[in-house]
Amino acid sequence: LMVRTAPWLVLLLLCCASGPSTGTTKEQEDRIVGGSGSLPGQSSRGLLSAVEISKLQVQTPPSGALGGAAFTQQPRIALLNSAGTLLAGDSTTVVTVSSTQANLLGTTTVTAVAGVASFTNLALNAAGSVTLEFKASDVAIQATVTVLVGPPKKLVVSTPANKAKAGVAFQVQPQVSLVDAGGNLATSSVVTITVQFDDGASSSSSSSSSSSSSSGSSSSSSGSSSSSSGSSSSSSG
């Protein structure tokens, strides 16, 4: 027994059987992997949750570091997926930096922009080779920077004068040190240091001595005080 079916009914049945398409095109898949866009009706927030950060890359390493001064070249950290592709659509992930070897100065927490976290004012106090660790989510990466001693910025009294008698050289002579902005001894500078005594009266006097570039410090070898004139003398050490 043959049943005649209208052509329009056959076409309708075929369309219902196939159902609506739920796949994505190759172009849409590429956009998801690269993090550069989203599918129609899908927010960028949902896209980022679907593509997780798999690793970090030091795009620009830190360099040009002097004690206590901001690096002349600040680090830039890229966020990558498992395929090593930059997550250019990520502008929400926070990247932090830390160090267990030295006191890290500056802004240590940065939010990525277009998949890259750019630090702007990092600095280290201690001179030497220092390792920095960058973290984002559950991934981390390290970078090493060499910190050199900077130019002298201030004087530090390393040994105060003590056991002074009027007109007699101190039994313990004072010693001052030249340090850079990070507190590192500046051993390659020659400056003139002026010593001034004030005995509490209105009169005072001063004399100068030059510091030695070999040690970065200056000590007085014959300093003495006098209650009548407040005079002082010192020689380079």
FENRAKA-V243442 format. One record per backbone hydrogen bond with DSSP energy under -0.5 kcal/mol. NH is the residue of the N-H (numbers start at 1). CO is the residue of the C=O. E is the energy in kcal/mol with one decimal. If there is no record, write none. Layout:
# FENRAKA-V243442
nh = {NH NH}
co = {CO CO}
e = {E E}
This chain:
# FENRAKA-V243442
nh = {4 9 10 11 12 13 14 15 16 17 18 19 29 30 31 32 33 34 35 36 37 42 47 48 49 50 51 52 54 55 57 59 59 60 63 65 66 67 68 69 71 72 73 74 76 77 78 79 80 80 81 84 87 88 88 90 91 95 96 97 98 104 105 108 110 112 113 115 116 117 118 119 119 123 124 125 128 130 130 132 133 134 135 136 139 141 143 145 147 147 148 148 153 154 156 158 158 159 162 165 167 168 170 171 171 172 173 175 176 177 178 179 179 180 181 182 183 186 187 189 193 193 195 197 199 205 205 207 209 211 212 215 216 218 220 225 225 230}
co = {2 6 6 7 8 9 10 11 12 13 14 15 25 26 27 28 29 30 31 31 31 39 43 44 45 46 47 50 80 80 78 57 76 76 73 146 69 148 124 66 122 64 63 72 60 117 57 115 55 78 85 81 79 34 86 87 89 110 135 108 133 102 123 106 95 93 116 90 113 77 116 75 117 105 69 103 147 128 145 143 98 141 96 139 136 134 132 130 128 145 65 146 179 179 177 156 175 175 172 168 225 165 223 162 163 162 171 159 218 156 216 154 177 184 67 67 180 178 185 186 191 209 207 205 203 197 230 195 193 191 217 212 212 176 174 165 168 226}
e = {-0.6 -0.9 -1.5 -1.9 -1.7 -2.1 -2.0 -1.9 -2.0 -1.9 -1.7 -1.5 -2.2 -2.2 -1.7 -1.7 -2.2 -2.4 -0.9 -1.1 -0.9 -2.6 -1.5 -2.0 -1.4 -1.1 -1.4 -0.7 -2.4 -1.6 -1.9 -1.3 -1.7 -1.8 -1.9 -0.7 -0.5 -2.4 -3.2 -2.4 -2.4 -1.6 -2.1 -0.5 -1.7 -2.7 -3.1 -2.7 -2.5 -0.5 -1.9 -1.9 -2.5 -1.2 -1.8 -1.9 -0.8 -3.4 -2.4 -1.9 -1.7 -0.7 -3.6 -0.7 -2.7 -3.0 -2.7 -2.9 -1.2 -3.2 -0.6 -2.3 -0.6 -1.7 -0.5 -1.4 -2.6 -0.6 -2.8 -3.6 -2.6 -3.3 -2.6 -2.4 -2.3 -2.1 -2.4 -2.8 -3.3 -0.6 -2.6 -0.6 -3.3 -1.7 -2.5 -1.0 -1.5 -2.3 -2.0 -0.6 -5.0 -2.3 -2.0 -0.5 -1.5 -1.9 -0.6 -2.8 -2.7 -3.0 -3.2 -2.3 -0.5 -2.3 -0.5 -0.7 -1.7 -2.8 -1.1 -0.5 -0.5 -3.5 -2.9 -1.6 -0.6 -0.6 -0.9 -1.7 -2.5 -2.4 -1.0 -0.6 -1.6 -2.9 -1.8 -0.6 -0.6 -2.5}
